[in-house]
Amino acid sequence: MSVVLSADLSLGLLVLAGGRSSRMGQDKAGLPWQGGTLLSSLLCRSLAVPFSEIIISANRPPDLRALPSSLQERIRITADRFTDCGPLGGMEAGLCAGSCDWYLVLSTDLPFYDFSPLSDWCAMLHTTPPAKLPQVILPVVNGTEEPLAALYSRRILPAVQKALRTRDYRVRHIYAACPIRRVESSGHALIYMNVNTPSAYKDARARAVNLKRRVPVVTIAAGQSHAGKTTCIVTLIRELTRRGCTVGYIKSTHHTELAEKAGSDTWRAIQAGAAAVRLCGPPGTLNFHKKSQQLLALAQTLPVDIAFIESRRHGVFPILEVCRRGYDRLPEPDPHIVAVINDDIPSDSLSLRHFKTVQIDALVSYIIFLTQESPSHFF
């Protein structure tokens, strides 16, 4: 994808990377992503657009080592002049440092942003009479404004500075003083997904890794026996099949032969609508030393849209942990677990996504988000 701009349009990119990242607990700009960081990946994707200048608003030197040297040379870094004022302070610093007429302002934590809206937005600017030009083109996703992925005229700078001087730090509050063009963008909701929390970052990583697999995979695991893994998977298979997905099921086991007798786990999966069912035997077969590698390789051979893996200890990322009824302890910390399915653990005690067993619609929507190229809105 590339964006063609008119020669008379002065357009810059302003990336806000100076936040405290308090909900994440660490600097979001430096989180690993696609062989670099969230920030460097976003900047590399920006090469699809011939920006006149690229400015990073950051209060500490960002790590740009993953960038091509030619791109590094184009980047200017500026620090907030109004400190501890949130994104508005970063916008003010960038707009003061820059010289373009318009800036695409992006937060650094947009792992799937692809710059595709710019073509339509730039065309809108060219076809709007000067007297009716907005100062902000603001995407709206499922009723929510996205001010940190919007196009701003540099003419908003006085309104930004006035808000900062009066300690009114909400970006949305400057809109009352500026002509705004709101643009419905719900059809492209994914590119506006940000990662403010460790849970959201895990979600994004899970989706990104599944997009690279021929068959996307989700593991349903449990730290205790009789937790309800199979019941959960059977319910998901039935509902996803009803929605038109072709679903596969892999049972991690010490057996080597498929057991299709009535009542077995594989039989239940078939009855629920599974299009392909496999057993994955002991590790060491198929030239794989780890059971997780063996499970993933087997999943990639299935003629399905989604593959569920049921495993006690050898799951493939992303893993949803099922806790049996009456079990009110948190699962052991595991970077591969993205969500917990349980009725008894208080939701406010979890740093992970949490689903109750009756929340089938929400759980299925989450599975689709993790596995499908064009998911329904979830996040």
C-alpha positions as a Markdown table, in Angstrom:
| # | Residue | x | y | z |
|---|---|---|---|---|
| 1 | Met | 0.0 | 0.0 | 0.0 |
| 2 | Ser | 1.3 | 3.4 | -0.9 |
| 3 | Val | -0.3 | 6.9 | -0.5 |
| 4 | Val | 0.1 | 9.4 | -3.3 |
| 5 | Leu | 0.0 | 13.1 | -2.2 |
| 6 | Ser | -0.5 | 16.2 | -4.2 |
| 7 | Ala | 2.6 | 18.3 | -4.7 |
| 8 | Asp | 0.9 | 21.2 | -3.0 |
| 9 | Leu | 0.0 | 19.3 | 0.2 |
| 10 | Ser | 2.5 | 19.7 | 3.0 |
| 11 | Leu | 2.0 | 16.7 | 5.2 |
| 12 | Gly | 4.0 | 15.6 | 8.2 |
| 13 | Leu | 3.9 | 12.7 | 10.6 |
| 14 | Leu | 3.9 | 13.4 | 14.4 |
| 15 | Val | 4.4 | 10.3 | 16.6 |
| 16 | Leu | 3.6 | 10.7 | 20.3 |
| 17 | Ala | 6.1 | 8.5 | 22.2 |
| 18 | Gly | 6.6 | 10.5 | 25.4 |
| 19 | Gly | 3.8 | 9.1 | 27.6 |
| 20 | Arg | 4.4 | 7.5 | 31.0 |
| 21 | Ser | 2.9 | 4.2 | 30.0 |
| 22 | Ser | 1.5 | 3.8 | 33.5 |
| 23 | Arg | -1.1 | 1.1 | 32.6 |
| 24 | Met | 1.5 | -0.9 | 30.7 |
| 25 | Gly | 4.1 | -0.6 | 33.4 |
| 26 | Gln | 6.9 | 0.0 | 31.0 |
| 27 | Asp | 7.7 | 2.2 | 28.0 |
| 28 | Lys | 5.3 | 1.2 | 25.2 |
| 29 | Ala | 7.5 | 2.6 | 22.5 |
| 30 | Gly | 10.2 | 0.1 | 23.2 |
| 31 | Leu | 8.0 | -3.0 | 23.4 |
| 32 | Pro | 9.2 | -5.7 | 21.0 |
| 33 | Trp | 7.2 | -5.9 | 17.8 |
| 34 | Gln | 7.9 | -7.5 | 14.3 |
| 35 | Gly | 11.6 | -7.7 | 14.8 |
| 36 | Gly | 11.9 | -4.2 | 16.2 |
| 37 | Thr | 9.8 | -2.1 | 18.6 |
| 38 | Leu | 6.3 | -0.7 | 18.5 |
| 39 | Leu | 7.8 | 2.6 | 17.6 |
| 40 | Ser | 10.3 | 1.4 | 14.9 |
| 41 | Ser | 7.7 | -0.8 | 13.3 |
| 42 | Leu | 5.2 | 2.1 | 13.0 |
| 43 | Leu | 8.0 | 4.3 | 11.5 |
| 44 | Cys | 8.9 | 1.6 | 9.0 |
| 45 | Arg | 5.3 | 1.3 | 7.9 |
| 46 | Ser | 5.2 | 5.1 | 7.4 |
| 47 | Leu | 7.5 | 4.7 | 4.4 |
| 48 | Ala | 4.4 | 4.0 | 2.4 |
| 49 | Val | 3.6 | 7.7 | 2.7 |
| 50 | Pro | 5.8 | 10.5 | 1.3 |
| 51 | Phe | 5.7 | 12.6 | 4.5 |
| 52 | Ser | 7.5 | 15.9 | 4.2 |
| 53 | Glu | 8.9 | 15.5 | 7.7 |
| 54 | Ile | 8.7 | 13.0 | 10.6 |
| 55 | Ile | 8.7 | 14.2 | 14.2 |
| 56 | Ile | 8.8 | 12.1 | 17.3 |
| 57 | Ser | 7.6 | 13.7 | 20.5 |
| 58 | Ala | 9.5 | 11.9 | 23.3 |
| 59 | Asn | 10.8 | 12.9 | 26.6 |
| 60 | Arg | 13.6 | 10.3 | 26.5 |
| 61 | Pro | 15.7 | 9.2 | 23.6 |
| 62 | Pro | 13.8 | 6.5 | 21.6 |
| 63 | Asp | 15.5 | 3.4 | 20.4 |
| 64 | Leu | 15.7 | 3.8 | 16.6 |
| 65 | Arg | 18.4 | 1.2 | 15.9 |
| 66 | Ala | 16.0 | -1.1 | 14.0 |
| 67 | Leu | 15.4 | 1.6 | 11.4 |
| 68 | Pro | 17.2 | 2.0 | 8.1 |
| 69 | Ser | 19.8 | 4.7 | 8.4 |
| 70 | Ser | 18.0 | 6.7 | 5.6 |
| 71 | Leu | 14.9 | 6.8 | 7.7 |
| 72 | Gln | 16.8 | 7.7 | 10.9 |
| 73 | Glu | 18.3 | 10.7 | 9.2 |
| 74 | Arg | 14.8 | 12.1 | 8.4 |
| 75 | Ile | 13.5 | 11.9 | 11.9 |
| 76 | Arg | 13.5 | 14.9 | 14.3 |
| 77 | Ile | 12.9 | 14.4 | 18.0 |
| 78 | Thr | 11.4 | 17.0 | 20.3 |
| 79 | Ala | 10.6 | 17.0 | 24.0 |
| 80 | Asp | 7.5 | 18.4 | 25.7 |
| 81 | Arg | 7.6 | 22.1 | 26.6 |
| 82 | Phe | 4.5 | 21.7 | 28.7 |
| 83 | Thr | 5.5 | 18.7 | 30.9 |
| 84 | Asp | 3.2 | 16.1 | 32.4 |
| 85 | Cys | 0.3 | 17.2 | 30.3 |
| 86 | Gly | -0.3 | 14.0 | 28.4 |
| 87 | Pro | -0.7 | 13.7 | 24.6 |
| 88 | Leu | -1.7 | 17.4 | 24.3 |
| 89 | Gly | 1.8 | 18.4 | 25.5 |
| 90 | Gly | 3.4 | 16.1 | 22.9 |
| 91 | Met | 1.2 | 17.6 | 20.2 |
| 92 | Glu | 2.2 | 21.1 | 21.1 |
| 93 | Ala | 5.9 | 20.3 | 21.1 |
| 94 | Gly | 5.6 | 18.6 | 17.7 |
| 95 | Leu | 3.5 | 21.3 | 16.1 |
| 96 | Cys | 5.9 | 24.0 | 17.3 |
| 97 | Ala | 8.9 | 22.1 | 16.0 |
| 98 | Gly | 7.4 | 21.3 | 12.6 |
| 99 | Ser | 6.7 | 23.4 | 9.5 |
| 100 | Cys | 4.1 | 21.4 | 7.6 |
| 101 | Asp | 0.5 | 22.6 | 7.1 |
| 102 | Trp | -1.0 | 19.2 | 8.2 |
| 103 | Tyr | 0.1 | 16.5 | 10.5 |
| 104 | Leu | -1.0 | 12.9 | 11.0 |
| 105 | Val | -0.8 | 12.5 | 14.7 |
| 106 | Leu | -0.4 | 9.0 | 15.9 |
| 107 | Ser | 0.2 | 7.4 | 19.3 |
| 108 | Thr | 3.2 | 5.0 | 19.3 |
| 109 | Asp | 1.1 | 2.0 | 20.4 |
| 110 | Leu | -0.9 | 1.3 | 17.2 |
| 111 | Pro | 0.6 | -2.1 | 16.1 |
| 112 | Phe | -1.8 | -2.6 | 13.1 |
| 113 | Tyr | -2.0 | 1.0 | 11.8 |
| 114 | Asp | -1.4 | 0.9 | 8.0 |
| 115 | Phe | -1.8 | 4.5 | 6.9 |
| 116 | Ser | -4.6 | 3.5 | 4.5 |
| 117 | Pro | -7.1 | 6.3 | 5.6 |
| 118 | Leu | -4.7 | 9.0 | 4.3 |
| 119 | Ser | -5.6 | 8.6 | 0.7 |
| 120 | Asp | -9.3 | 9.4 | 1.3 |
| 121 | Trp | -8.5 | 12.2 | 3.8 |
| 122 | Cys | -6.1 | 13.9 | 1.4 |
| 123 | Ala | -8.6 | 13.7 | -1.4 |
| 124 | Met | -11.1 | 15.3 | 1.0 |
| 125 | Leu | -8.8 | 18.2 | 1.6 |
| 126 | His | -8.3 | 18.7 | -2.1 |
| 127 | Thr | -12.0 | 18.8 | -2.9 |
| 128 | Thr | -13.1 | 21.0 | 0.0 |
| 129 | Pro | -13.4 | 24.7 | -0.7 |
| 130 | Pro | -10.8 | 26.6 | 1.4 |
| 131 | Ala | -13.5 | 28.4 | 3.4 |
| 132 | Lys | -14.9 | 25.1 | 4.5 |
| 133 | Leu | -11.7 | 23.3 | 5.3 |
| 134 | Pro | -11.7 | 21.5 | 8.7 |
| 135 | Gln | -8.8 | 21.8 | 11.1 |
| 136 | Val | -9.2 | 18.2 | 12.2 |
| 137 | Ile | -10.2 | 15.1 | 10.4 |
| 138 | Leu | -11.2 | 12.8 | 13.2 |
| 139 | Pro | -11.9 | 9.0 | 12.7 |
| 140 | Val | -14.8 | 7.6 | 14.7 |
| 141 | Val | -14.8 | 3.8 | 15.3 |
| 142 | Asn | -18.0 | 2.2 | 16.6 |
| 143 | Gly | -19.1 | 5.5 | 18.1 |
| 144 | Thr | -15.7 | 6.3 | 19.7 |
| 145 | Glu | -13.5 | 9.2 | 18.5 |
| 146 | Glu | -9.8 | 8.4 | 17.9 |
| 147 | Pro | -8.0 | 11.7 | 18.5 |
| 148 | Leu | -4.5 | 10.0 | 18.6 |
| 149 | Ala | -4.9 | 8.7 | 15.0 |
| 150 | Ala | -6.3 | 11.8 | 13.4 |
| 151 | Leu | -5.2 | 14.5 | 10.9 |
| 152 | Tyr | -4.6 | 18.0 | 12.3 |
| 153 | Ser | -4.0 | 21.3 | 10.7 |
| 154 | Arg | -1.1 | 23.2 | 12.2 |
| 155 | Arg | -3.6 | 26.0 | 12.7 |
| 156 | Ile | -4.9 | 24.3 | 15.8 |
| 157 | Leu | -1.7 | 25.2 | 17.6 |
| 158 | Pro | -3.2 | 28.3 | 19.4 |
| 159 | Ala | -6.1 | 26.2 | 20.6 |
| 160 | Val | -3.7 | 23.6 | 21.9 |
| 161 | Gln | -1.6 | 26.1 | 23.7 |
| 162 | Lys | -4.6 | 27.8 | 25.2 |
| 163 | Ala | -5.9 | 24.5 | 26.6 |
| 164 | Leu | -2.4 | 23.7 | 28.1 |
| 165 | Arg | -2.2 | 27.1 | 29.7 |
| 166 | Thr | -5.6 | 26.7 | 31.3 |
| 167 | Arg | -4.7 | 23.1 | 32.4 |
| 168 | Asp | -7.4 | 21.5 | 30.2 |
| 169 | Tyr | -5.4 | 18.5 | 29.0 |
| 170 | Arg | -8.1 | 16.5 | 27.2 |
| 171 | Val | -7.3 | 16.5 | 23.4 |
| 172 | Arg | -11.0 | 16.3 | 22.7 |
| 173 | His | -11.7 | 19.5 | 24.5 |
| 174 | Ile | -9.9 | 21.6 | 21.8 |
| 175 | Tyr | -12.5 | 20.5 | 19.2 |
| 176 | Ala | -15.0 | 23.1 | 20.5 |
| 177 | Ala | -12.7 | 25.8 | 19.2 |
| 178 | Cys | -11.9 | 24.2 | 15.8 |
| 179 | Pro | -13.9 | 23.1 | 12.7 |
| 180 | Ile | -14.0 | 19.3 | 12.8 |
| 181 | Arg | -14.8 | 16.7 | 10.1 |
| 182 | Arg | -15.7 | 13.4 | 11.7 |
| 183 | Val | -15.1 | 10.3 | 9.5 |
| 184 | Glu | -16.9 | 7.0 | 10.1 |
| 185 | Ser | -14.1 | 4.4 | 10.3 |
| 186 | Ser | -15.7 | 1.4 | 12.0 |
| 187 | Gly | -15.0 | -0.8 | 8.9 |
| 188 | His | -11.3 | -0.4 | 9.7 |
| 189 | Ala | -11.5 | -0.8 | 13.4 |
| 190 | Leu | -8.4 | -3.0 | 13.7 |
| 191 | Ile | -5.9 | -0.3 | 12.7 |
| 192 | Tyr | -7.1 | 1.8 | 15.6 |
| 193 | Met | -6.4 | -0.8 | 18.2 |
| 194 | Asn | -3.9 | 0.4 | 20.7 |
| 195 | Val | -2.0 | -1.5 | 23.4 |
| 196 | Asn | -2.3 | 0.4 | 26.7 |
| 197 | Thr | -2.1 | -2.7 | 28.9 |
| 198 | Pro | -0.1 | -5.9 | 29.1 |
| 199 | Ser | -3.4 | -7.8 | 28.3 |
| 200 | Ala | -3.9 | -5.7 | 25.1 |
| 201 | Tyr | -0.3 | -6.2 | 24.1 |
| 202 | Lys | -0.7 | -10.0 | 24.4 |
| 203 | Asp | -3.9 | -9.8 | 22.3 |
| 204 | Ala | -2.0 | -8.0 | 19.6 |
| 205 | Arg | 0.9 | -10.4 | 19.7 |
| 206 | Ala | -1.4 | -13.4 | 19.5 |
| 207 | Arg | -3.3 | -11.9 | 16.5 |
| 208 | Ala | 0.0 | -11.0 | 14.7 |
| 209 | Val | 1.5 | -14.4 | 15.1 |
| 210 | Asn | -1.7 | -16.1 | 13.9 |
| 211 | Leu | -1.9 | -13.9 | 10.8 |
| 212 | Lys | 1.5 | -15.5 | 9.8 |
| 213 | Arg | 0.3 | -19.0 | 10.2 |
| 214 | Arg | -1.4 | -20.9 | 7.4 |
| 215 | Val | -3.9 | -22.2 | 10.0 |
| 216 | Pro | -4.4 | -19.9 | 13.0 |
| 217 | Val | -4.3 | -21.7 | 16.3 |
| 218 | Val | -5.8 | -21.3 | 19.8 |
| 219 | Thr | -5.0 | -23.6 | 22.7 |
| 220 | Ile | -7.5 | -24.4 | 25.4 |
| 221 | Ala | -5.5 | -25.6 | 28.4 |
| 222 | Ala | -6.0 | -26.2 | 32.1 |
| 223 | Gly | -3.8 | -26.5 | 35.2 |
| 224 | Gln | -6.1 | -29.0 | 36.8 |
| 225 | Ser | -7.9 | -32.2 | 35.7 |
| 226 | His | -11.6 | -32.1 | 35.1 |
| 227 | Ala | -11.6 | -28.4 | 34.5 |
| 228 | Gly | -13.9 | -28.5 | 31.5 |
| 229 | Lys | -11.4 | -28.1 | 28.6 |
| 230 | Thr | -13.3 | -30.4 | 26.2 |
| 231 | Thr | -16.7 | -29.0 | 27.1 |
| 232 | Cys | -15.4 | -25.5 | 26.4 |
| 233 | Ile | -13.9 | -26.5 | 23.0 |
| 234 | Val | -17.0 | -28.4 | 22.0 |
| 235 | Thr | -19.1 | -25.4 | 22.7 |
| 236 | Leu | -16.7 | -23.2 | 20.7 |
| 237 | Ile | -16.6 | -25.6 | 17.8 |
| 238 | Arg | -20.4 | -25.8 | 17.6 |
| 239 | Glu | -20.8 | -22.0 | 17.7 |
| 240 | Leu | -18.0 | -21.2 | 15.3 |
| 241 | Thr | -19.3 | -23.8 | 12.9 |
| 242 | Arg | -22.7 | -22.3 | 13.1 |
| 243 | Arg | -21.1 | -18.9 | 12.1 |
| 244 | Gly | -19.6 | -20.4 | 9.0 |
| 245 | Cys | -16.1 | -21.2 | 10.2 |
| 246 | Thr | -14.4 | -24.6 | 9.4 |
| 247 | Val | -12.9 | -25.8 | 12.7 |
| 248 | Gly | -10.3 | -28.4 | 13.5 |
| 249 | Tyr | -9.5 | -30.1 | 16.8 |
| 250 | Ile | -6.2 | -31.6 | 18.0 |
| 251 | Lys | -6.0 | -33.5 | 21.3 |
| 252 | Ser | -2.6 | -33.6 | 22.9 |
| 253 | Thr | -2.3 | -37.1 | 24.4 |
| 254 | His | 0.0 | -40.0 | 25.1 |
| 255 | His | -2.0 | -42.2 | 22.8 |
| 256 | Thr | -1.1 | -42.6 | 19.1 |
| 257 | Glu | -4.4 | -43.9 | 17.6 |
| 258 | Leu | -7.5 | -41.9 | 17.0 |
| 259 | Ala | -10.4 | -43.0 | 19.3 |
| 260 | Glu | -13.8 | -42.2 | 17.8 |
| 261 | Lys | -15.9 | -44.3 | 20.2 |
| 262 | Ala | -19.0 | -42.6 | 21.4 |
| 263 | Gly | -18.4 | -40.3 | 24.3 |
| 264 | Ser | -14.6 | -39.8 | 23.6 |
| 265 | Asp | -13.2 | -36.2 | 23.3 |
| 266 | Thr | -12.6 | -36.6 | 19.6 |
| 267 | Trp | -16.1 | -38.1 | 19.1 |
| 268 | Arg | -17.6 | -35.1 | 20.9 |
| 269 | Ala | -15.6 | -32.7 | 18.7 |
| 270 | Ile | -16.9 | -34.4 | 15.6 |
| 271 | Gln | -20.4 | -34.3 | 16.8 |
| 272 | Ala | -20.1 | -30.6 | 17.4 |
| 273 | Gly | -19.0 | -30.0 | 13.8 |
| 274 | Ala | -15.3 | -30.3 | 13.7 |
| 275 | Ala | -14.2 | -30.8 | 10.1 |
| 276 | Ala | -10.8 | -32.4 | 11.0 |
| 277 | Val | -9.8 | -34.2 | 14.2 |
| 278 | Arg | -6.3 | -35.4 | 15.2 |
| 279 | Leu | -4.5 | -36.9 | 18.1 |
| 280 | Cys | -1.0 | -35.7 | 18.8 |
| 281 | Gly | 1.1 | -38.3 | 20.4 |
| 282 | Pro | 4.3 | -38.3 | 22.6 |
| 283 | Pro | 7.0 | -35.7 | 21.8 |
| 284 | Gly | 9.9 | -36.8 | 19.7 |
| 285 | Thr | 7.9 | -38.1 | 16.8 |
| 286 | Leu | 7.7 | -36.3 | 13.5 |
| 287 | Asn | 11.3 | -35.0 | 14.1 |
| 288 | Phe | 10.1 | -32.5 | 16.7 |
| 289 | His | 11.8 | -32.4 | 20.1 |
| 290 | Lys | 9.1 | -30.2 | 21.8 |
| 291 | Lys | 5.5 | -31.2 | 22.0 |
| 292 | Ser | 4.4 | -27.6 | 21.3 |
| 293 | Gln | 6.3 | -27.7 | 18.0 |
| 294 | Gln | 4.7 | -31.0 | 17.1 |
| 295 | Leu | 1.2 | -29.6 | 17.9 |
| 296 | Leu | 1.7 | -26.5 | 15.8 |
| 297 | Ala | 3.1 | -28.5 | 12.8 |
| 298 | Leu | 0.1 | -30.8 | 12.9 |
| 299 | Ala | -2.3 | -27.9 | 13.1 |
| 300 | Gln | -0.8 | -26.5 | 9.9 |
| 301 | Thr | -1.8 | -29.6 | 8.0 |
| 302 | Leu | -5.5 | -29.3 | 8.7 |
| 303 | Pro | -7.9 | -28.1 | 6.0 |
| 304 | Val | -9.6 | -25.7 | 8.4 |
| 305 | Asp | -10.0 | -22.0 | 9.2 |
| 306 | Ile | -9.2 | -22.3 | 12.9 |
| 307 | Ala | -7.5 | -25.1 | 14.8 |
| 308 | Phe | -8.2 | -25.7 | 18.5 |
| 309 | Ile | -5.5 | -27.5 | 20.5 |
| 310 | Glu | -6.5 | -29.2 | 23.8 |
| 311 | Ser | -3.6 | -29.7 | 26.0 |
| 312 | Arg | -2.7 | -29.9 | 29.7 |
| 313 | Arg | 0.8 | -28.6 | 29.6 |
| 314 | His | 2.1 | -28.3 | 26.0 |
| 315 | Gly | 0.0 | -25.6 | 24.5 |
| 316 | Val | 0.8 | -23.3 | 21.6 |
| 317 | Phe | 0.5 | -19.6 | 22.0 |
| 318 | Pro | -2.1 | -18.1 | 22.4 |
| 319 | Ile | -3.4 | -20.1 | 25.3 |
| 320 | Leu | -6.8 | -19.7 | 27.1 |
| 321 | Glu | -6.6 | -21.3 | 30.5 |
| 322 | Val | -9.8 | -23.0 | 31.9 |
| 323 | Cys | -10.1 | -23.2 | 35.6 |
| 324 | Arg | -12.6 | -25.7 | 37.1 |
| 325 | Arg | -15.5 | -24.6 | 39.2 |
| 326 | Gly | -14.6 | -23.9 | 42.8 |
| 327 | Tyr | -11.0 | -23.1 | 41.8 |
| 328 | Asp | -10.5 | -19.5 | 42.9 |
| 329 | Arg | -6.7 | -19.2 | 42.6 |
| 330 | Leu | -4.9 | -17.3 | 39.8 |
| 331 | Pro | -3.1 | -19.4 | 37.2 |
| 332 | Glu | 0.7 | -19.4 | 37.4 |
| 333 | Pro | 2.2 | -16.5 | 35.4 |
| 334 | Asp | 2.7 | -17.6 | 31.9 |
| 335 | Pro | 3.6 | -15.3 | 28.9 |
| 336 | His | 1.6 | -17.7 | 26.6 |
| 337 | Ile | -1.7 | -17.4 | 28.5 |
| 338 | Val | -3.8 | -14.6 | 27.1 |
| 339 | Ala | -7.1 | -15.1 | 28.9 |
| 340 | Val | -8.8 | -17.1 | 31.7 |
| 341 | Ile | -12.1 | -18.9 | 31.6 |
| 342 | Asn | -13.5 | -19.3 | 35.1 |
| 343 | Asp | -16.6 | -18.5 | 37.1 |
| 344 | Asp | -15.0 | -18.2 | 40.5 |
| 345 | Ile | -11.9 | -16.0 | 40.2 |
| 346 | Pro | -12.9 | -12.3 | 40.8 |
| 347 | Ser | -12.4 | -10.4 | 37.6 |
| 348 | Asp | -10.7 | -7.5 | 39.3 |
| 349 | Ser | -7.9 | -9.7 | 40.6 |
| 350 | Leu | -6.8 | -10.7 | 37.1 |
| 351 | Ser | -4.4 | -8.8 | 34.8 |
| 352 | Leu | -5.6 | -11.1 | 32.0 |
| 353 | Arg | -8.8 | -11.1 | 30.0 |
| 354 | His | -11.4 | -13.0 | 31.8 |
| 355 | Phe | -14.5 | -14.8 | 30.5 |
| 356 | Lys | -17.2 | -16.7 | 32.4 |
| 357 | Thr | -18.3 | -19.9 | 31.0 |
| 358 | Val | -21.7 | -18.5 | 30.0 |
| 359 | Gln | -20.1 | -15.7 | 28.0 |
| 360 | Ile | -20.0 | -17.7 | 24.8 |
| 361 | Asp | -20.7 | -14.8 | 22.4 |
| 362 | Ala | -17.9 | -12.7 | 23.9 |
| 363 | Leu | -15.6 | -15.7 | 23.9 |
| 364 | Val | -16.3 | -16.5 | 20.3 |
| 365 | Ser | -15.8 | -12.9 | 19.3 |
| 366 | Tyr | -12.4 | -13.0 | 21.0 |
| 367 | Ile | -11.4 | -16.2 | 19.2 |
| 368 | Ile | -12.4 | -14.6 | 15.9 |
| 369 | Phe | -10.3 | -11.6 | 16.7 |
| 370 | Leu | -7.3 | -13.8 | 17.5 |
| 371 | Thr | -7.6 | -15.9 | 14.3 |
| 372 | Gln | -9.4 | -14.2 | 11.5 |
| 373 | Glu | -8.0 | -11.7 | 9.0 |
| 374 | Ser | -11.1 | -9.5 | 9.1 |
| 375 | Pro | -12.5 | -10.0 | 12.6 |
| 376 | Ser | -15.7 | -8.6 | 14.0 |
| 377 | His | -15.1 | -5.7 | 16.4 |
| 378 | Phe | -13.9 | -7.0 | 19.8 |
| 379 | Phe | -11.3 | -4.8 | 21.5 |
